Amino acid sequence: MTAPLPDWAIPNLMADTSVIASIILSKYGFSLPLNRQEQMTGLDGFPIARSTMSDWLEVAFGLAEPVVKAMHAESLAESFCIATDATSAPVRALKGQIYHHVFVFIADAGHITFLASRRHDGEAIRQMIGPFRGALLSDASGIYDVVHSLGVTFVACWAHVRRYFWKATLTEPELAYEALALIQRVFQVERKVKRLPVDERSTYRLEHTQPIIDVMDAWTERTAPRADPRGRLEAGIRYYRNQREALGQFIQDERLEAHNNACERELRALVLGRKNWMHFENKTGLAWYTVFRSLISSCRLHDLNPFIYLEQMLRLARLWPEERALELSPKHWRATVANLDDRLQSVLHPPWKQELARPPPRIISTG
C-alpha cells in the first residue's frame, strides 16, 4: 500500500518547489547556467545533475505557462499603453545557430511579459499584440510600422533619439552637443513629472516640455543645411524629423512615458545570459526563458520576493483551475493568497516548513 501524496507535493517529482524555485531564479534571474548550478550543488555535497534540473524545469514550465499566457491576454485587453523592445536570441542548430528574437512587453495593466519569435517583422508584431488598440511605445524600427494599420497609436522613444546625437559627437561634436543639451532638458522635466499626480502631468508638460521641443524643431531646421549630408548628425536630424509626431505623443496624454528605457533594462538580463550560456539549446529552452522571466520581472514590478512567489505559486498551480490562471499572476497574487481557504493555505505552508518555523521547546531546569 502507498499513502496518498499530500496536497503540497507534485506527483512523480522528488524535488520540493523551493528547490525548483531556486533553480529558476538562479538561471533566469541571475543568469547562472545549469552546469554551474550543478557544480555548486556538488560543492554542497549533494550534486544534482543538470539533466535532472531540466526535468524539474519542464514540470514547472507546464504549471507556469498558463499563468503567463493569461497575463499577456490581460495586458492586451486592459492596457492603455504597452512599451516594447526586442533583442536577438541565438538557438543552437545542426550547423551553427538560428537567431530568434525575444520581445518584452511592459503593460500599464500591471504585467511584464516576454514572447519569442523566429521573425522580426511586422507580422510578428501583429501576432503578438493581437487585439490591442491602445498606444505602443517603442523605437522606430520598421517592424512597428504595421501598428498604424491596426489602429494603434505609435509613441516614439526619446532615448533612441538621444543615441543618434550621441554617436554624432564623434564627427560633429559642437552641433551634436547642442541637440544633446536640449534632449537632456526634456529628461530633466520628466524627472519632475514623475513626482506629480497623474492628472497634472499633461499640463506641466505643455508648460515646460513643449517649449523645449519647439526649440528643438527650430534647431533642426537651422542646423540641417550645415550638417554633413552623409554624416551621423544628419542621420539624427532625419530620425528626429521622421518621428516628430510620435515623439510628441507623450505631451498630450499623462499616461504615456517619454522613453522605453525600462524595456531595455529588462532585456539586459538576456544579454548577460548570452555571455554565460552562449545560446539556447533549443526552442523549448527559449520558451522556458520567456515564461520564467515574465514571472520574475512581474514579481519585481509588484515588489514580491520572486523566490517565495515561485515556490508557493508552483505548489498552488497544480490544484488551481486553468481558466482562473490569471489569479496566480504576481499582479493578483496578494489578493489570491488572502482569499485562500484553510486547505489551500496549508499547501503554501507544508507541515515540515511549519516545524522549521516553530521555536524550539523551552527547557525547564529542575535543579
FENVEN-V849714 format. One record per helix or strand of 3 or more residues. SS is the DSSP state (H for helix, E for strand). FROM is the first residue (numbers start at 1). TO is the last residue. If there is no record, write none. Layout:
# FENVEN-V849714
ss = [SS SS]
from = [FROM FROM]
to = [TO TO]
This chain:
# FENVEN-V849714
ss = [H H H E E E H E H E H H H H H H H H H H H H H H]
from = [17 34 50 81 97 111 122 135 142 153 158 173 198 210 232 244 249 261 283 306 322 330 342 351]
to = [29 43 78 92 107 117 129 138 150 156 168 193 208 226 242 247 252 277 301 317 328 338 348 357]
